[in-house]
Amino acid sequence: MIPSGHVRCALTENYVATALAAMDVKYHYWRSGNTAEIDFIVQDGAGQVIPVEVKSADNARCLPITAS
């Protein structure tokens, strides 16, 4: 049985968090009130900040990140 909706999303995000932790990658979470969120924010060896958005649906669509 394949989980649906919020359960599948939570399982997928947990999987990514576990994989990042297994590689000793420190990560953060960001939310702007109730309007936007970034699932994981990581930093590479050069100090570059990388936003990571996790999608669990076959037809996932992403909105661009824009500076405000």
GUDRENTI-592166 format. One record per residue (C-alpha): x, y, z; residue in three letters. Coordinates in steps of 0.5 Angstrom, whole numbers. Example, Ala and Ser with C-alpha at 12.3 -4.5 7.8 and 13.67 -1.06 7.14 Angstrom:
     px     py     pz  code
     25     -9     16   Ala
     27     -2     14   Ser
END
This chain:
     px     py     pz  code
      0      0      0   Met
      3      7     -2   Ile
      1     12      3   Pro
     -2     18      0   Ser
     -2     26      2   Gly
      1     29      8   His
      4     22     10   Val
      8     21      4   Arg
     10     28      4   Cys
     13     27     11   Ala
     16     20     10   Leu
     20     23      4   Thr
     22     29      8   Glu
     24     24     14   Asn
     28     20      8   Tyr
     32     26      6   Val
     33     28     13   Ala
     36     21     15   Thr
     40     21      9   Ala
     43     28     10   Leu
     45     26     17   Ala
     48     20     15   Ala
     53     24     11   Met
     54     29     17   Asp
     51     34     13   Val
     48     40     18   Lys
     41     42     15   Tyr
     36     48     17   His
     29     49     16   Tyr
     26     56     14   Trp
     18     58     14   Arg
     16     65     12   Ser
      9     65     16   Gly
      4     61     13   Asn
      6     63      6   Thr
     13     59      4   Ala
     17     54      6   Glu
     24     51      4   Ile
     25     44      7   Asp
     32     44      8   Phe
     37     49      7   Ile
     45     46      7   Val
     51     49      6   Gln
     57     47      1   Asp
     64     47      3   Gly
     65     53     -1   Ala
     60     57      4   Gly
     54     57     -2   Gln
     47     56      1   Val
     43     51     -2   Ile
     36     51     -1   Pro
     33     44     -2   Val
     25     43     -3   Glu
     23     35     -3   Val
     17     33     -7   Lys
     14     26     -7   Ser
      9     27    -12   Ala
     10     24    -19   Asp
      7     31    -22   Asn
     11     35    -17   Ala
     11     43    -19   Arg
     16     48    -16   Cys
     15     55    -16   Leu
     21     59    -17   Pro
     25     62    -11   Ile
     25     70    -12   Thr
     28     75     -8   Ala
     23     80     -4   Ser
END
